[in-house]
Amino acid sequence: MTAPQPSGMQAERTSLAWRRTSLSVAVGSLVGLRVLPPHLGPTGYAVSVLGLLWSLDLALSARRRYRDGQRLLRTSSGATTAGPKTGPRMGPTIGTTAGATVARTALTSGTFALTALVALVVIARR
């Protein structure tokens, strides 16, 4: 049997994964800034700048998710009294942005994938 993970480690790993994703998008956008404009003109600049903005959004979301997760851990582990509708270790409900961040990232990824496909077709036809 494996030992249980300390509280907060999952949030730390998730935060690091979101930061890696943000860094990957930023590097891809910078490469796109170098490669796309000669082929696509101003559209290449626009796609690259949007990618950089998206990487900034991902980095800020990672930071916010980590902060929310830490706050949730502190609140749930600090509350030891059982109220009428809570368990012995359940604290007040704290809203997180997890679902919205994942949905926004999926939508943005799909949009960039479609843009990349269109750019590939445009470049191939020239």
C-alpha positions in Angstrom: 0.0 0.0 0.0 1.2 3.5 -0.7 1.3 6.2 1.9 -1.4 8.9 1.5 -0.2 12.1 -0.1 0.1 15.2 2.1 -2.7 17.7 1.7 -2.0 20.3 -1.0 0.3 18.2 -3.1 -2.4 17.5 -5.7 -3.1 21.2 -6.0 0.6 21.9 -6.4 0.9 19.3 -9.2 -2.2 20.6 -11.0 -0.8 24.2 -10.7 2.5 23.1 -12.2 0.7 21.3 -15.1 -1.3 24.4 -15.9 2.0 26.5 -15.8 3.7 24.0 -18.2 0.7 24.3 -20.5 0.9 28.1 -20.3 4.6 28.0 -21.1 4.1 25.7 -24.0 1.5 27.9 -25.5 3.7 31.0 -25.1 6.7 29.2 -26.8 4.4 28.0 -29.6 3.1 31.5 -30.1 6.5 33.0 -30.2 7.6 30.5 -32.8 4.4 31.3 -34.7 5.3 35.0 -34.5 8.5 34.2 -36.3 7.1 31.7 -38.8 3.5 32.7 -39.7 3.7 36.4 -40.8 5.7 35.7 -44.0 3.0 33.2 -45.1 -0.1 34.8 -43.6 0.7 38.4 -43.3 -1.1 40.4 -40.6 -3.2 37.3 -39.8 0.0 35.5 -38.7 0.7 38.4 -36.2 -2.9 38.3 -34.9 -2.8 34.5 -34.3 0.5 34.8 -32.5 -0.6 37.7 -30.3 -3.8 35.9 -29.4 -1.7 32.9 -28.5 0.4 35.0 -26.2 -2.7 36.5 -24.6 -4.1 33.0 -24.1 -0.9 31.9 -22.4 -1.2 34.8 -20.1 -4.8 33.8 -19.3 -3.6 30.2 -18.6 -0.9 31.5 -16.3 -3.3 33.7 -14.3 -5.9 30.9 -14.2 -3.2 28.5 -12.8 -2.4 31.0 -10.1 -6.0 31.6 -9.3 -6.8 27.9 -9.2 -3.9 27.2 -6.9 -4.9 30.0 -4.5 -8.5 28.8 -4.5 -7.4 25.3 -3.8 -5.2 26.3 -0.9 -8.0 28.4 0.5 -10.4 25.5 0.2 -7.9 23.1 2.0 -7.3 25.6 4.8 -11.0 26.2 5.3 -12.0 22.5 5.2 -9.2 21.3 7.5 -9.7 24.2 9.9 -13.4 23.6 10.6 -13.7 20.8 13.2 -17.2 21.5 14.5 -20.2 19.7 13.0 -23.1 21.8 12.2 -26.6 20.6 11.3 -25.8 20.1 7.6 -22.0 19.6 7.6 -19.8 16.7 8.5 -17.0 16.8 11.0 -14.4 18.2 8.6 -16.7 20.1 6.2 -16.3 23.8 6.0 -18.3 26.4 4.2 -18.6 26.0 0.4 -16.1 28.0 -1.6 -16.6 28.5 -5.3 -13.8 27.6 -7.6 -13.1 28.4 -11.3 -12.1 24.9 -12.3 -14.9 24.1 -14.7 -14.8 27.5 -16.4 -11.1 27.3 -16.9 -11.2 23.9 -18.4 -14.1 24.8 -20.7 -12.3 28.1 -21.8 -9.1 26.2 -22.4 -10.9 23.5 -24.5 -12.7 26.1 -26.6 -9.6 28.1 -27.1 -7.6 25.0 -28.1 -10.2 24.0 -30.6 -10.2 27.5 -32.1 -6.5 27.5 -32.5 -6.5 24.1 -34.0 -9.1 25.2 -36.5 -7.0 28.3 -37.3 -3.9 26.2 -37.7 -5.8 23.9 -40.1 -7.0 26.8 -42.2 -3.5 28.3 -42.2 -2.1 25.0 -43.4 -4.6 24.8 -46.2 -3.8 28.4 -47.2 -0.1 27.8 -47.2 -0.4 24.5 -49.1 -2.5 26.1 -51.9 0.1 28.8 -52.6 
